Amino acid sequence: MQDKIVIRGAREHNLKNISLELPRNKMIVFTGLSGSGKSSLAFDTIFAEGQRRYVESLSAYARQFLGQMDKPDVDEIEGLSPAISIDQKAHSANPRSTVATITEIYDYLRVLFARVGRPHCPICRNPIRKMTVDEMVDRVLRREQEIHSTTPVILSEAKDLRPAKSEILRRKAPQNDKRFTNEITILAPVVRGRKGEYSQLLQDLFESGFIDVRVNGKMYSLRERIPLARYKQHTIEVVVDRVPIAWPVEGNKQLQSRLNEAIEMALDRAEDNVLAILDDGSELLMSARFSCPDDGFAFPEIEPRLFSFNSPYGACPTCNGLGTKELFSEDPCEACHGQRLRTESLFVWLDGKSIVEVSSLPINEAADFFLGLPLDKTEASIAEPILREIVARLSFMLDVGLEYLTLNRTAGTLSGGEAQRIRLASQIGSRLVGALYVLDEPTIGLHQRDNKRLVDTLTKLRDIGNTIIVVEHDEDTIRASDWLVDIGPGAGRHGGEIVASGAMPKVLQDKKSLTCEYLRGDRVIPVPSKRRGPGKEHLTIHGANENNLKNLTVKIPLRRFTCITGVSGSGKSTLSIDVLYRELANRLNGANFRPAQHDGIDGVDWLDKVVDVDQSPIGRTPRSNPATYTGIWNHVRELFALTAEARVRGYKVGRFSFNVPGGRCEHCEGNGQLAIEMHFLPTVYVPCDVCKGKRFNRETLEVKYKEKTIHDILTMTVEEAAKFFRDIPPIHDRLKIMEDVGLSYIQLGQSATTLSGGEAQRIKLSTELAKRDTGKTFYLLDEPTTGLHFDDIRKLLDVLHRLVNRGNTVMVIEHNLDVIKNADWIIDLGPEGGDKGGKIVAQGTPEDVAKHPKSFTGQYLREVLKKR
């Protein structure tokens, strides 16, 4: 077998005809400045060719449904395995998608509850047992033997100490212990606790051949008139048969046959319920279906779809399984109270928990629950293969540092890093061998403490016979790799070359590589020589008590640079976004959020605006791009409308829009590309064959500004556009800020769907920076270093410090130690994730936190500060 992947002549995007050899069955890290060409090589060349070859291997019949996939711009790739991409952008925002459904754990849970779950009556909460006729006969005869051999006891076959309601023996104190009727009376409970006179029912029973009936506990002959009060509740049980007991009962075929016949007739008359009066006067109530004989509550057939909120059979009929009043509403459904399932589904229990309660457990607690599940021998044999799959998937998620997530966490609330690690866990569970995995920054959102577990997971995937390519900036992951490829030397058109490639750690000695300079310690991001003092003005959050937060009271210094730190799942986002941002947005921006639970926030009067710069996409369709989001495009269109050619033709600003008819290509409706639905593979976009990807029609493209068409402007990088529009301040100023935050390499017309979470966040940041600030703005950023090289982080820190120097407050949620060591103030949450988190472990300057013995952040920060 070939032991190398050989790439020759790769020219995709900014790659400059590079050729490269990579070892197979090793962990390879691609590094380099943001925009240097790492993703172009890893995803757009290596993975894209692997996917294309897979589609090409399918039959002609299958390929006709998949469309034609373009070959990446590369001369040749040898030794390529089937490729699997695990990136940050491919997780669903569908409200029905959860951690449990993504990992298939919920599918196994549904089967588990359907096969070994125990149904309970929602009204009386007692267990319900479904019995066959043979079981009922055996149950009656076994009880008779016990009555005549030992002291009478209440018997339940269930392991649960509480007897099933359908088997409760309602005892009567006999007048004389030695007096027995020596017969078993079988009754059909045709009416249970309902109002009415029932004269017609009684008449029908008599005409059907029945002789006696018990009404409200008293025996009557159906030959007599039985007066019943119309507005009182009655219980009517018709006597089906009085079966004489012939001893011995064991093996008595005649007795069994007569009981069988009587019970079958009773079940038919009484909606699958039967009552047996034994010869000592005790009674045994049984059911042939999952229904409560006392309350009449009936279960449908218990099967896996009963527990699916995506199936009409199992979903709450009011909210159709969404759990909310309306789509996009935050108010819980009034019928199911946010539990998504119909009532019956919630009363099938395993070890006292419903499927909803199990799904609400954090992953580490769920693993303990399944490992300690009390099952009898039969249940254990049924559940064993199901539990094996569930526990394996939970173990994989524990390995990648996701123990704090609950199984019912919706996919839309996951960060890009969390979603990627969930998919990584699912891939490990597939146990594929000989595949090529391409990952995009899997350490995003991970504390340094958890990095080792993730790296161990990747090496495990490598060791079973797979090749791992990781696009990564994290120092721990880079040092743990087998092979390093550094792409650069710059970004955009200044990148696209192989700067260094070789086995670790020898390759770190390469003098041309900027990445290797940082890894050797020759170049560092400096610690500020002087920190800003704590200041006199603060925001104070009182009694934050949402999710895992433990009634926190937190002071955040204003006009300072603050970092919120802590292990994954410690409560950072809940405190910063759900509590602080939502409350400030309501009070300062006129928003209408529902803030997480807290007692109040003081000090808001010092601020006049709050800005949350998150990593959500700037748009969800190929139409959205950096030019439209930042507002640059409006000015560009105005420039083109003012040209002499446009005025002669009578073209207005709308002519240069790709969103409305007029100047756009109507074949692709201004998208520049056509979506090919791939069915079981991700949708593929191919260039429009009419406009060739230029978005506009021929007439519109004949209008030029400084010899450039409107399409030429869209294909410019930020760096190129900044030079081209240097005399147009409304455009140039915005582009200059985009360069400052490390976005010089992206194209103005680059589709929003191709931008990483970190790039989208920095576009939002540049848009906010372009606005005039009042010096009283509160900026909140969630992991702004996502996708940034060491050198890009240095530039970002300059921008953030510039904001603070103008009197604004900057608060970042961050794991990157280079950012943390630059903060004026740190609030470290923990000590662990999930229920073991939500407390303030340490707060103060980086030096103060580094000295704290119980802070995990402090432990790693201590080592970094030693290098100053």
C-alpha positions in Angstrom: 0.0 0.0 0.0 1.2 3.5 -0.8 2.6 5.2 2.3 2.3 8.8 1.0 -0.3 11.3 -0.2 1.4 13.1 -3.2 -0.1 16.4 -4.3 1.2 18.0 -7.5 0.3 21.4 -8.9 -2.4 22.6 -6.5 -3.7 26.0 -7.6 -7.1 26.3 -5.9 -7.8 29.9 -4.8 -4.5 31.5 -3.7 -2.4 28.3 -3.9 0.6 28.9 -6.1 1.1 25.7 -8.0 2.3 23.9 -4.9 3.5 20.3 -4.7 3.7 18.4 -1.5 4.2 14.9 0.0 2.3 13.9 3.2 2.8 10.7 5.2 -0.3 8.4 5.5 -1.6 7.2 8.8 -0.1 10.1 10.6 -1.5 13.2 12.3 -0.6 16.2 10.1 -1.2 19.8 11.1 -1.6 22.7 8.6 -0.6 26.1 10.1 -0.1 29.6 8.8 -1.6 33.1 8.9 -5.3 33.4 8.5 -6.0 33.4 4.7 -2.7 31.9 3.8 -4.3 28.9 2.0 -4.6 26.2 4.7 -8.3 25.6 4.1 -7.8 25.9 0.3 -5.3 23.0 0.5 -7.0 20.9 3.2 -10.7 21.3 2.3 -11.0 22.7 -1.2 -8.3 20.5 -2.7 -7.6 17.3 -0.7 -11.1 16.7 0.7 -12.9 18.0 -2.4 -11.0 15.6 -4.7 -11.6 12.7 -2.2 -15.3 13.5 -2.3 -15.4 13.9 -6.1 -13.6 10.5 -6.6 -16.2 8.9 -4.3 -19.1 10.2 -6.4 -17.3 9.2 -9.6 -17.1 5.6 -8.2 -20.9 5.4 -8.1 -22.9 4.0 -10.9 -24.0 6.2 -13.8 -27.6 5.8 -12.5 -26.7 7.3 -9.1 -24.5 10.0 -10.6 -27.4 11.4 -12.7 -29.1 12.5 -9.5 -25.9 14.1 -8.0 -24.9 16.4 -10.8 -21.4 17.1 -12.1 -18.8 17.9 -9.4 -15.9 20.1 -10.6 -12.4 18.8 -10.2 -10.3 21.0 -7.9 -7.6 23.0 -9.6 -4.8 20.4 -9.1 -2.7 18.4 -11.5 -2.7 15.2 -9.6 -3.2 13.6 -6.2 -1.9 10.1 -5.5 -2.5 7.9 -2.5 -5.8 9.6 -1.6 -8.2 7.7 0.7 -12.0 8.2 1.0 -12.2 11.6 2.7 -14.4 12.8 5.6 -14.7 16.5 6.4 -15.4 17.6 10.0 -15.7 21.4 10.0 -17.4 24.0 12.1 -20.1 25.1 9.7 -22.0 21.9 9.0 -24.2 21.8 12.1 -27.9 22.3 11.9 -29.9 25.2 13.5 -33.1 23.1 13.2 -34.9 23.3 16.6 -35.6 19.6 16.4 -31.9 18.7 16.2 -30.2 17.9 19.6 -27.0 16.5 20.9 -28.8 13.1 21.3 -30.2 13.1 17.8 -26.9 14.1 16.1 -25.0 11.3 17.9 -27.9 8.8 17.3 -28.1 8.3 21.1 -31.7 9.3 21.0 -32.5 6.6 18.4 -31.1 4.0 20.8 -32.9 5.6 23.8 -36.2 5.2 22.0 -35.6 1.5 21.4 -34.4 1.0 25.0 -37.5 2.7 26.5 -39.8 0.8 24.1 -38.3 -2.6 25.0 -37.6 -2.4 28.8 -39.3 0.8 30.0 -42.1 0.4 32.5 -45.3 2.2 31.9 -47.1 4.0 34.7 -50.6 5.6 34.9 -50.3 9.4 34.6 -53.2 9.8 37.0 -52.4 7.5 39.9 -48.7 7.0 39.0 -48.9 3.3 39.6 -47.1 0.8 37.3 -49.2 -0.8 34.5 -48.5 -4.3 33.3 -49.7 -5.9 30.0 -50.7 -9.6 30.5 -51.6 -12.4 28.2 -54.5 -14.7 28.9 -52.2 -17.5 29.8 -50.3 -15.3 32.2 -53.6 -14.3 33.8 -54.6 -18.0 34.2 -51.2 -18.9 35.7 -51.4 -15.8 38.0 -54.8 -16.8 39.4 -53.9 -20.5 40.0 -50.5 -19.6 41.6 -52.3 -17.2 43.9 -54.8 -19.9 44.9 -51.9 -22.3 45.7 -50.4 -19.6 47.9 -53.7 -19.0 49.7 -54.0 -22.6 50.7 -50.4 -23.3 51.5 -49.1 -20.2 53.4 -50.1 -17.0 55.1 -51.7 -14.8 52.5 -49.4 -12.1 51.2 -49.5 -9.3 48.5 -47.7 -10.6 45.5 -46.0 -8.6 42.7 -43.8 -10.1 40.0 -42.2 -6.8 39.2 -38.9 -6.0 40.7 -40.3 -2.7 41.9 -41.4 -2.9 45.5 -44.6 -1.1 44.6 -47.1 -3.7 43.3 -48.6 -3.0 39.9 -52.1 -1.6 40.1 -53.3 -4.3 37.7 -52.2 -6.9 40.2 -53.1 -5.5 43.6 -54.9 -8.0 45.7 -57.7 -6.2 47.6 -58.0 -8.2 50.8 -61.2 -8.9 52.7 -61.1 -10.2 56.3 -62.9 -13.5 56.2 -65.3 -14.3 59.0 -63.6 -17.6 59.6 -60.0 -18.3 58.3 -61.0 -21.9 57.5 -64.0 -21.0 55.3 -63.4 -20.9 51.6 -65.9 -20.7 48.8 -63.8 -23.3 46.8 -64.6 -21.4 43.6 -63.1 -18.6 41.5 -65.5 -16.0 40.2 -64.5 -14.2 37.0 -66.1 -10.8 36.4 -65.9 -8.3 33.5 -65.8 -4.7 34.8 -68.0 -3.1 32.1 -68.5 0.2 34.0 -65.9 1.7 36.4 -66.8 4.9 38.3 -69.2 6.5 35.8 -72.5 8.2 36.3 -75.8 6.9 34.7 -78.8 4.6 35.1 -77.4 1.9 32.7 -80.8 0.1 32.4 -80.2 -0.6 28.7 -76.8 -2.1 29.5 -78.1 -4.3 32.2 -80.9 -5.5 29.8 -78.4 -6.2 27.1 -76.3 -8.3 29.5 -79.3 -10.4 30.5 -80.3 -11.0 26.9 -76.7 -12.1 26.2 -77.1 -14.9 28.7 -75.4 -13.5 31.8 -77.2 -14.2 35.1 -75.5 -12.2 37.9 -73.9 -8.8 38.2 -72.1 -7.0 40.9 -73.0 -3.3 41.3 -71.0 -1.1 43.6 -69.7 -4.2 45.4 -73.1 -5.9 45.9 -74.3 -8.9 44.0 -77.6 -8.8 42.1 -79.5 -11.1 39.7 -80.0 -9.7 36.2 -83.6 -11.1 36.4 -84.4 -8.4 38.9 -84.8 -4.7 38.3 -81.7 -2.9 39.6 -82.4 0.8 40.3 -79.4 3.1 39.9 -79.2 6.8 40.7 -78.6 8.7 37.5 -76.1 11.3 39.0 -74.0 9.0 41.1 -71.0 7.1 40.1 -71.4 3.4 39.7 -69.1 0.3 39.1 -70.8 -2.6 37.3 -69.0 -6.0 37.0 -70.9 -8.8 35.3 -70.3 -12.3 36.5 -68.9 -14.3 33.5 -68.3 -17.6 35.3 -68.0 -19.3 38.7 -65.3 -21.9 38.3 -65.1 -24.7 40.9 -61.6 -25.4 42.1 -60.6 -29.0 41.5 -57.5 -30.0 43.4 -54.7 -30.3 42.6 -54.7 -27.1 40.5 -51.2 -27.7 39.2 -51.3 -29.3 35.8 -55.2 -29.4 35.9 -55.9 -28.9 32.2 -59.7 -28.8 32.6 -59.5 -26.1 35.2 -57.0 -24.1 33.1 -59.2 -24.4 30.0 -62.4 -23.2 31.8 -60.5 -20.3 33.4 -59.0 -19.4 30.0 -62.4 -19.3 28.4 -63.9 -17.2 31.1 -61.1 -14.7 31.2 -61.2 -14.3 27.4 -64.9 -13.6 27.5 -64.4 -11.0 30.3 -61.6 -9.3 28.4 -63.8 -9.0 25.4 -66.7 -7.5 27.4 -64.6 -5.1 29.5 -62.1 -3.5 27.1 -59.3 -5.9 28.0 -59.8 -5.8 31.8 -60.8 -8.7 34.0 -61.5 -9.2 37.8 -61.0 -12.5 39.6 -62.5 -13.1 43.1 -60.5 -15.9 44.7 -62.0 -18.4 47.1 -60.7 -16.5 50.2 -62.6 -13.3 49.1 -59.5 -11.5 47.8 -59.6 -9.9 44.4 -57.2 -9.7 41.5 -57.6 -7.0 38.8 -55.7 -7.6 35.6 -55.3 -6.0 32.2 -54.5 -7.4 28.7 -53.2 -4.0 27.5 -51.2 -1.1 28.9 -54.1 0.6 30.6 -54.9 1.4 34.2 -57.8 -0.6 35.3 -58.6 1.9 38.1 -58.4 5.1 36.1 -59.1 3.8 32.6 -56.0 5.5 31.2 -54.9 3.5 28.2 -51.5 3.4 26.5 -51.1 3.0 22.8 -48.7 0.3 21.6 -45.4 1.0 23.2 -42.9 1.2 20.3 -39.9 3.4 19.5 -41.9 6.0 17.6 -43.9 6.8 20.7 -40.8 8.5 22.0 -40.0 10.5 18.9 -40.8 14.2 18.9 -40.3 14.2 15.1 -43.2 11.7 14.7 -46.9 12.6 14.9 -47.3 9.3 16.9 -45.0 10.6 19.7 -44.9 14.3 19.5 -47.0 16.6 21.7 -50.1 17.3 19.5 -50.2 21.0 20.6 -46.7 22.1 19.6 -45.9 19.2 17.2 -42.8 18.3 19.1 -41.1 21.7 19.1 -41.6 22.3 22.9 -42.5 26.0 22.3 -45.7 27.9 21.9 -44.7 29.0 18.4 -41.8 28.5 16.0 -38.9 30.8 17.2 -40.7 31.5 20.5 -38.9 31.2 23.8 -42.2 30.4 25.7 -42.7 26.7 26.5 -45.7 24.9 25.1 -48.5 25.0 27.7 -49.5 21.4 27.0 -46.2 19.6 27.3 -44.3 22.3 29.3 -41.4 22.1 26.8 -41.0 18.3 27.0 -42.0 17.9 23.4 -43.7 14.5 23.8 -47.3 13.3 24.3 -48.4 12.4 27.9 -48.1 8.6 27.4 -44.4 8.9 26.4 -43.5 10.7 29.6 -44.9 7.9 31.8 -42.8 5.1 30.6 -39.9 5.0 33.1 -36.5 3.4 33.4 -35.2 3.4 37.0 -37.8 6.1 37.8 -36.9 8.4 35.0 -38.7 9.2 31.7 -36.9 9.6 28.4 -37.2 13.4 28.8 -35.5 13.3 32.2 -32.7 11.1 30.9 -32.2 13.4 28.0 -31.9 16.4 30.3 -28.9 14.8 32.1 -25.3 16.1 31.3 -23.3 13.6 29.4 -21.2 12.5 32.4 -24.3 11.9 34.5 -26.0 10.1 31.7 -23.0 7.7 31.4 -23.3 6.9 35.2 -27.1 6.4 34.8 -26.8 3.8 32.1 -23.9 2.0 33.7 -25.8 1.6 36.9 -29.2 0.7 35.4 -31.0 -1.9 37.6 -32.4 -4.6 35.2 -33.5 -8.2 35.8 -31.9 -11.0 33.8 -34.4 -10.9 30.9 -34.3 -7.1 30.6 -30.5 -7.1 30.7 -30.3 -9.5 27.8 -32.7 -7.3 25.8 -30.9 -4.1 26.7 -27.3 -5.2 26.5 -26.7 -4.4 22.8 -28.6 -1.1 23.0 -26.7 0.0 26.2 -23.4 -0.9 24.6 -24.0 1.6 21.7 -25.3 4.3 24.0 -22.4 4.0 26.5 -19.8 3.9 23.7 -21.1 7.2 22.2 -21.2 8.8 25.6 -17.6 7.7 26.2 -16.4 9.3 23.0 -18.0 12.6 23.9 -16.4 12.4 27.3 -13.1 11.9 25.6 -13.4 15.1 23.5 -14.3 17.3 26.6 -18.1 17.5 26.2 -19.2 16.1 29.6 -21.0 19.3 30.5 -23.4 19.3 27.6 -26.9 17.9 28.2 -28.3 15.4 25.7 -31.3 17.6 24.9 -29.2 20.6 24.1 -30.4 21.9 20.7 -27.9 22.0 17.8 -28.5 25.7 17.1 -27.1 26.7 20.6 -23.8 24.8 20.1 -20.7 26.6 19.3 -18.8 25.7 16.1 -16.2 23.9 18.2 -18.7 21.9 20.2 -20.6 20.8 17.1 -17.4 19.7 15.4 -16.3 17.7 18.4 -19.7 16.0 18.6 -19.3 15.0 14.9 -15.8 13.8 15.7 -17.2 11.6 18.5 -19.7 10.2 16.1 -17.0 9.4 13.5 -14.9 7.6 16.2 -18.0 5.5 16.9 -18.2 4.5 13.3 -14.8 2.6 13.7 -13.7 3.3 10.1 -10.2 2.3 9.1 -8.2 3.6 6.2 -10.0 6.9 5.9 -8.7 10.5 5.6 -10.2 12.9 8.2 -9.9 16.6 7.6 -10.7 18.8 10.7 -10.9 22.5 11.1 -9.6 23.8 14.5 -11.2 21.1 16.7 -9.8 22.8 19.8 -12.1 25.8 19.5 -13.9 26.3 22.8 -11.6 24.0 24.7 -9.8 25.0 27.9 -6.1 24.0 27.9 -6.9 21.4 30.5 -9.2 19.6 28.1 -6.9 19.8 25.1 -5.0 16.6 26.0 -8.1 14.5 25.9 -8.9 15.8 22.4 -5.4 15.2 21.2 -5.6 11.6 22.7 -8.8 11.1 20.7 -7.2 12.2 17.5 -4.2 10.0 18.0 -6.5 7.0 18.8 -8.2 7.7 15.4 -4.8 7.7 13.8 -3.6 4.6 15.5 -6.4 2.4 14.2 -5.2 3.2 10.7 -6.5 6.6 9.5 -4.8 9.7 8.2 -5.6 12.9 10.1 -5.2 16.4 8.6 -5.9 19.2 11.1 -6.0 22.9 10.3 -5.0 24.3 13.6 -3.4 27.3 15.5 -3.4 25.7 19.0 0.2 25.2 20.2 -0.6 21.9 22.1 -2.1 20.3 19.1 0.7 21.4 16.8 3.3 20.0 19.2 1.4 16.7 19.4 1.3 16.2 15.6 3.6 13.9 13.6 4.0 16.3 10.7 3.8 20.1 10.3 3.0 22.0 7.1 3.3 25.8 7.4 1.6 27.7 4.5 2.4 31.4 3.8 4.4 33.5 4.1 1.5 36.0 4.1 -2.3 36.0 3.6 -4.3 36.2 0.4 -2.2 36.8 -2.7 0.9 37.0 -0.4 0.3 33.4 0.7 -0.3 30.1 -1.0 3.2 28.7 -0.8 4.7 26.0 1.4 7.0 27.7 3.8 7.9 24.6 5.8 7.0 21.0 5.8 8.5 18.2 7.8 8.4 15.8 10.7 7.9 17.2 14.2 9.8 18.5 16.2 12.7 18.8 13.7 10.8 21.1 11.4 10.5 23.8 14.1 14.1 24.8 13.4 13.1 26.2 10.0 14.2 29.9 10.0 11.8 31.0 7.2 8.6 30.1 9.0 6.8 32.7 11.1 4.8 29.9 12.9 8.0 28.2 13.9 9.4 31.5 15.2 6.5 31.7 17.6 6.7 28.0 18.5 10.5 28.3 19.3 9.8 31.4 21.4 11.9 33.7 19.2 8.9 35.8 18.7 6.1 36.3 21.3 3.0 38.3 21.9 4.1 40.7 24.7 2.6 41.1 28.1 1.6 44.8 28.7 4.3 46.6 30.5 1.7 48.4 32.6 -1.9 47.3 33.3 -4.9 49.7 33.7 -5.9 49.8 37.3 -9.3 48.4 38.5 -11.0 51.8 38.2 -13.9 53.3 40.2 -16.9 52.4 37.9 -18.3 48.9 37.8 -21.2 46.9 36.4 -22.4 44.6 39.2 -24.5 41.5 38.4 -26.5 40.3 41.5 -27.8 36.8 42.0 -27.1 35.2 38.6 -28.8 31.8 39.0 -29.4 30.4 35.5 -28.3 26.9 34.4 -25.4 26.0 36.5 -24.6 29.5 37.9 -24.6 29.3 41.8 -26.3 32.7 42.7 -23.3 34.7 41.6 -22.6 38.3 42.3 -19.9 39.6 40.0 -18.3 43.0 39.5 -17.0 43.9 36.0 -14.8 47.0 35.8 -15.8 49.6 33.2 -13.5 51.2 30.7 -11.2 48.1 31.0 -10.4 44.9 29.1 -11.9 42.0 31.0 -11.6 38.2 30.2 -14.1 35.6 31.3 -12.3 32.3 31.6 -12.9 28.8 32.9 -13.1 25.2 31.6 -15.7 24.3 29.0 -19.2 24.3 30.5 -18.3 26.3 33.6 -21.0 29.0 32.9 -19.1 31.6 30.9 -21.6 32.1 28.1 -24.6 31.9 30.5 -23.2 34.7 32.6 -21.9 36.9 29.8 -24.6 36.4 27.1 -27.8 35.0 28.7 -27.6 37.2 31.8 -25.5 40.3 31.1 -25.9 40.9 27.3 -29.6 40.3 27.2 -30.3 42.6 30.2 -28.1 45.3 28.8 -29.6 45.0 25.3 -33.1 45.4 26.8 -32.2 48.5 28.8 -29.8 50.2 26.4 -30.8 49.0 22.9 -34.5 48.6 23.3 -34.3 44.9 22.6 -36.9 42.4 23.8 -34.9 39.4 25.0 -35.7 37.2 28.0 -32.7 37.6 30.3 -31.5 34.5 32.3 -32.4 34.4 35.9 -30.7 37.1 38.1 -31.7 39.7 40.7 -30.5 42.8 38.9 -27.6 44.7 37.4 -26.2 48.0 38.8 -24.0 50.5 37.0 -25.9 50.4 33.6 -26.2 54.2 33.7 -22.4 54.5 32.9 -23.2 52.9 29.4 -25.2 54.0 26.4 -24.9 50.9 24.1 -24.0 47.2 24.2 -22.6 45.3 21.2 -22.4 41.4 21.1 -19.9 40.3 18.4 -20.6 36.6 18.1 -19.7 33.9 15.6 -23.0 33.3 14.0 -23.0 33.6 10.2 -23.4 37.1 8.6 -26.0 35.5 6.3 -27.3 32.0 5.5 -27.4 32.2 1.7 -24.6 32.7 -1.0 -26.1 36.2 -1.6 -24.7 37.5 1.7 -21.1 38.6 1.6 -18.7 41.0 3.4 -19.4 43.9 1.0 -23.2 43.8 1.7 -22.9 43.2 5.4 -20.5 46.0 6.1 -22.4 48.5 4.0 -19.6 49.0 1.4 -21.7 47.6 -1.4 -24.2 50.5 -1.3 -21.4 53.0 -1.9 -19.9 50.9 -4.7 -23.3 50.7 -6.5 -23.7 54.5 -6.2 -20.3 55.0 -7.7 -21.2 52.8 -10.7 -24.5 54.5 -11.1 -22.7 57.9 -11.4 -20.4 56.8 -14.2 -20.9 58.4 -17.6 -21.8 55.1 -19.3 -24.5 54.3 -16.6 -26.0 57.8 -17.0 -26.1 57.5 -20.8 -27.9 54.1 -20.5 -30.2 55.4 -17.8 -29.0 52.9 -15.2 -29.9 53.6 -11.6 -28.4 52.2 -8.4 -30.8 49.2 -8.6 -29.2 48.1 -11.9 -26.1 47.0 -9.9 -27.9 44.8 -7.4 -27.8 41.1 -7.7 -30.8 40.7 -5.4 -33.5 42.2 -7.7 -34.3 41.7 -11.5 -32.8 44.2 -13.9 -29.1 44.0 -14.0 -28.5 40.5 -12.6 -28.3 37.2 -14.5 -31.7 35.8 -14.3 -30.6 32.2 -15.0 -29.0 32.0 -11.5 -31.0 35.0 -10.1 -27.8 36.8 -9.2 -26.3 34.0 -7.2 -23.5 33.3 -9.6 -23.9 29.6 -8.9 -26.5 26.9 -9.0 -27.3 24.6 -6.1 -27.2 20.9 -6.9 -29.1 18.9 -4.3 -26.9 15.9 -3.4 -29.6 14.0 -1.5 -27.5 11.9 0.9 -24.4 14.2 0.6 -24.1 18.0 1.3 -25.5 20.4 -1.4 -22.9 21.3 -4.0 -22.8 24.7 -5.7 -21.6 24.9 -9.3 -20.9 28.1 -11.3 -23.8 29.4 -13.4 -23.3 28.3 -17.0 -24.8 31.5 -18.4 -23.0 34.3 -16.5 -20.0 32.0 -15.7 -20.3 33.0 -12.0 -20.3 36.8 -12.6 -23.8 37.3 -11.3 -24.7 40.1 -13.7 -25.9 40.2 -17.3 -23.8 41.3 -20.2 -25.1 44.9 -20.4 -24.5 45.6 -16.8 -20.9 44.3 -17.0 -20.2 46.8 -19.9 -20.4 49.6 -17.3 -16.9 50.2 -15.8 -15.4 52.3 -13.0 -11.6 52.8 -13.3 -11.6 50.0 -15.9 -13.2 47.6 -13.5 -16.7 45.9 -13.8 -19.0 45.5 -10.9 -18.0 41.8 -10.9 -14.3 42.7 -10.7 -15.0 44.7 -7.5 -16.6 41.6 -5.9 -13.6 39.5 -6.7 -11.2 42.0 -5.1 -9.6 41.1 -1.7 -10.0 43.6 1.1 -6.3 44.6 0.6 -6.7 45.2 -3.1 -10.0 47.1 -2.6 -8.5 49.3 0.1 -5.9 50.5 -2.5 -8.4 50.8 -5.3 -10.8 53.0 -3.3 -8.2 54.9 -1.3 -9.8 58.2 -2.5 -13.3 57.2 -1.4 -13.4 57.7 2.4 -16.8 55.9 3.1 -15.4 52.8 1.4 -11.7 53.0 2.3 -12.3 53.6 6.1 -14.3 50.4 6.4 -11.8 48.4 4.4 -8.9 49.7 6.5 -10.6 48.5 9.7 -11.2 45.1 8.1 -7.4 44.9 7.4 -6.7 45.9 11.1 -8.7 42.9 12.3 -6.9 40.4 10.0 -9.3 40.2 7.1 -7.1 41.6 4.3 -7.3 38.3 2.4 -11.1 37.7 2.0 -12.9 38.8 -1.1 -15.6 41.5 -1.0 -18.0 39.1 -2.7 -17.1 36.0 -0.8 -20.2 34.0 0.0 -21.2 34.1 3.7 -21.7 30.3 3.6 -17.9 29.9 3.0 -16.8 32.1 5.9 -15.7 30.5 9.1 -17.2 31.5 12.5 -14.1 33.5 13.3 -14.1 35.4 10.0 -17.8 36.2 10.4 -17.1 37.5 13.9 -14.3 39.7 12.7 -16.5 41.1 9.9 -19.1 42.0 12.6 -16.3 43.5 14.7 -15.0 45.7 11.9 -18.6 46.9 11.1 -19.0 48.0 14.7 -15.6 49.6 14.8 -16.5 51.6 11.7 -19.5 53.2 13.6 -18.9 56.2 15.7 -18.5 55.2 19.3 -19.4 57.4 22.2 -16.8 56.1 24.6 -19.6 54.4 26.6 -20.0 51.3 24.6 -19.8 47.8 26.1 -18.3 45.3 23.6 -18.8 41.6 24.3 -16.9 39.1 22.2 -17.1 35.3 22.3 -13.7 33.7 21.5 -12.5 36.3 19.0 -9.2 34.4 18.4 -11.0 31.6 16.5 -9.2 30.9 13.3 -6.3 33.3 14.1 -2.6 32.7 13.8 -0.3 34.0 16.6 0.6 37.0 14.5 -3.1 37.8 13.8 -3.9 37.6 17.5 -1.3 40.3 18.1 -3.1 42.6 15.6 -6.5 41.8 17.2 -5.2 42.7 20.6 -4.0 46.1 19.3 -7.6 46.8 18.0 -9.2 45.8 21.4 -6.8 47.9 23.4 -7.5 50.8 21.0 -11.2 50.5 21.9 -10.6 50.5 25.6 -8.2 53.5 25.3 -11.2 55.4 23.8 -13.2 54.8 27.0 -15.1 51.7 26.0 -15.5 48.5 27.9 -14.4 45.2 26.3 -15.3 41.8 27.7 -14.2 38.6 26.0 -14.9 35.0 26.6 -11.6 33.3 25.9 -9.3 30.3 26.3 -6.3 31.7 24.5 -3.6 32.5 27.0 -2.1 35.3 24.8 -5.4 37.2 25.1 -5.9 36.3 28.8 -2.4 37.6 29.8 -3.2 40.9 28.1 -6.4 41.5 30.1 -6.7 44.1 32.8 -9.1 41.9 34.8 -9.9 38.2 34.8 -13.1 36.5 36.1 -12.4 32.7 36.2 -15.4 30.4 36.6 -15.5 26.8 37.5 -14.0 24.8 39.1 -15.5 22.2 36.6 -18.1 22.1 33.9 -21.8 21.4 34.3 -23.2 21.1 37.8 -19.7 21.2 39.3 -19.2 24.7 37.8 -21.0 28.0 38.0 -18.8 29.4 40.8 -16.2 32.2 40.8 -12.9 30.4 41.3 -10.6 33.5 41.0 -10.8 37.1 39.9 -8.2 39.9 39.6 -5.3 40.7 37.4 -3.6 37.9 35.4 -0.9 37.9 38.0 -3.5 37.5 40.8 -5.2 34.6 39.1 -1.9 32.9 38.2 -1.2 32.6 42.0 -4.6 31.0 42.8 -4.0 27.3 43.6 -7.5 26.1 42.6 -7.7 27.8 39.3 -7.0 25.6 36.2 -6.7 28.8 34.2 -4.2 30.1 36.7 -2.0 27.0 36.4 -1.5 27.5 32.7 -1.3 31.3 32.9 1.5 30.9 35.5 3.7 29.2 32.9 3.0 31.9 30.2 3.7 34.8 32.5 7.1 33.2 33.4 8.1 33.8 29.8 7.6 37.6 29.9 
